[in-house]
């Protein structure tokens, strides 16, 4: 429910402010911290849904690959809603699919580059796997032994596709 709500609310936010080239074109006061979404009788912001509900209550780093901020740098939206009965399999499949793309992970001869989502939410991945490299190695074997890590540029342009 919360992942689907976050994604739908983000799409609604973009539609309400069109035309925009990026979610960051929406004034800050109306973007992630604006409390305008009612979920379970509570009015919340996108930040509340992500940080106070999903991250705080579920201890599940794969949510970072399931929620979408309407930017090219964000994970792609699934073509179906996440469902309670199959959420673990859906998150696993979606996370594997995301890591196959060069927007998220690029190998280099002396290391690897990762999406900045790993930088911004490093604590979530470290808590789950000890290090970011250990977490990534679940989706790209051999990463844990790679000596150097850098960050890929993050593309905030509107994901219109």
C-alpha positions, 0 to 999 in steps of 0.5 A: 500500500505505502509503496504504491501510494508513494508512486501514485502520489508522486505521479499526481504531484507531477501532473498537478504542476505540469509543465515541469522538466524535473520534480525539482522544478516544483517549489520545495514547499509543495514537493516532498514535505507537503502534507497532502496525501491521506493514507489510512486516515492520516495526512502525510507527505511523500517524505513521511511515507518514505521515511516515517513509514517505509524506512522506519517500520519495515527495515527493507532497503529494497524499497529504494528500488521500488519507490519512484521520484519521477526522475530518470535517476530513480528506479523505473516504475513497475507496470503493475502495483506491488501486492501484499501476498507477493511483495517479497518476490516482487521486490526481489525481481524489481531490485535484480532488474534495476541492477542490470541497468547502467544507470545504477551500477557500472563496473570499471577496471579498478572499481565500480560506480553506483547510483547516488541512492546508495550514498544518500541511504547508505545506512539502510544498506549497511544495516542490512548487509554490513557494507554497501558493497556487500549489499550490491554484491547480492545483485552483482557478484564480486563487488564486495572485493572490488577496491574502489567505489564512486558515484554515478551522476544523478539525473533529475530530469523528468522520467517521461517514458 
